[in-house]
């Protein structure tokens, strides 16, 4: 559950929050240099001063918060004269819209919005350059619901139409024998709302459950719900991509040095999370408070944290499976996947593996 604070911390994040309001209005962050492979630069990093970064107030996006709070973005990008301007989104489809509008350069985003961006642009708009998180999503329901049949005639929620949890919820309901259409109508009604509004509606009894990422799943449990489905249990080994890092293809071509510096900072954040989980949780909460004025209840944050595995492996096979689920529930056309050239060209891990090599780590395949 979230606690409200009226005090804004005077931190780097607080200053950047003001910049984020301008990010969506910005028309470009680069000068339009010629296209080049991700391993070489065709335009100087001095041509931009700001990297516009999108992410969510979700625990699965914690590496972004840690990199900001620990100063990794400031240090690594600062050597190029570039600062990070963050913009928060509720869910992936909104972030994709910003990417298409050239209002965000890099974003932490889930697999299904990634697929939608890839297919809508016919394989031109974005590239996956790293993983960020696996796991950390659950279907939490009211205490009187013990089976899928108990949900018939009731209303449940996901964060946004077509986002990763929306696809997961509709796919699971249909696999259980319910008939739920892409728009959420059917034997169980699926509506869409922001994660914070979902928590409020669940507490008032207006929703019977929701498929949400952490820490919102734990917030629903604290409000009296229980886990009907932990999504970890639906995937082999409990691993499935919840968050990848994507970049606008043009930005990658024009500013590979900036992207590599960003990935260096993200790798440092992942290493910090692994070695210092308690401080990493504090960083997440401090960053969240600075950007939103809200923080996660300290009683539920460790429980939510335990549900997530932070990794730079984009877990491609699970993205492919998620895309198949989206096709199954009518939120994606198979022809769109084929028209985008499949998923192999979606991934460019060249710079990630350069960063890993410098850290004496094996490449991510």
Buried (B, 14 or more C-beta within 10 A) or exposed (E): BBEEEEEEEEBBBBEBBEBBEEBBEBEEBBEEBEEBEBEEBEBBBEBBEBBBBBBBBBBBBBBBBBBBBBEBBBBBBBEBEBBBBBBBBBBBBBBBBBBBEBBBBBBBBBBBBBBBBBBBBEBEBBBBBBBBBBBBBBBBBBEEBEEBEBBEEBBBBBBBBBBBBBBBBBBBBBEBEBEBEBEBEBBBBBBBBBBBBBBBBBBEEBBBBBBBBBBBBBBBBBBEBBBBBBBBEBBEEEBBBBBBBBBBBBBBBBBBBBBBBBBBBBBBBBBBBEEBBEBBBBBBBBBBBBBBBBBBBEEBBEBBBEBBBBBBBBBBBBBBBBBBBBBBBEBBEEEBBEEBBEBEEBBBBBBBBBBBEEEEBEEBE
